[in-house]
Amino acid sequence: MIENYLPIFIVFIVAAGFTFVSLIMTHLIGPRIYNPVKMMPYESGVDPVGETRVRFSIRFFMIALLFIIFDIEIIFLYPWAVVFEDFLAAGPFIFFEMVVFLAILVFGFVYVWRNGALEWE
């Protein structure tokens, strides 16, 4: 059984070895020219103006995260719709399975909406 995993183990060893050798070699033979101009931040050829760290509202990240979560869950509907007719002949289980999935999705959406995570102030 362990021989089935040998190719995967070899790939991990080769990848780790390549990473380790690349990091060591760039550290050993890389240029070491430090001057104030090279250590300055670079913004599209223009000297930086103002603070480099810009604070974003946490609401931006919350809405982006919710969009990604709901978007990925909606993507799960596509394969289900493609095979729906094929599996429907075997029984209605696939339909009720998706109804439960959509109910959980709608419950999560209503929960987020009622807690005000979608409100932008």
C-alpha positions, 0 to 999 in steps of 0.5 A: 500500500505504501508503494502507491504513495511513493510518487507523491512522496518523491514529488514533495521531496523534489519540490522541497529540495528545489525550494531549499536549494533556490533559497540558499543559492540566491542568498549565497550568490545574490548581489549585495549592493545596498544604498538608500535609493535601492532601499526606497519604496517604489510606486510606479516610478513616482516618489511615494506620497503620504502614508504607505499603509492605508486603512480599510474599513472592516466592512469592506472585507466582510462584504468581500468575504461574504461575496466569495462564500456565496459565489462559491456556493452558487457555483456548486449549483451548476454541476447539480443542474447538469446532472439533475435529469440523469439522477432524477430517474433514480429517485427524488433524493438529489432534489431534496438534497439540493433543497436542503443545501439551498435552505442552508444557503438562504438561512445564512444569507438571512442571518447575515442580512439581519445582523447588518453585515450587508449595510454600508455606512 
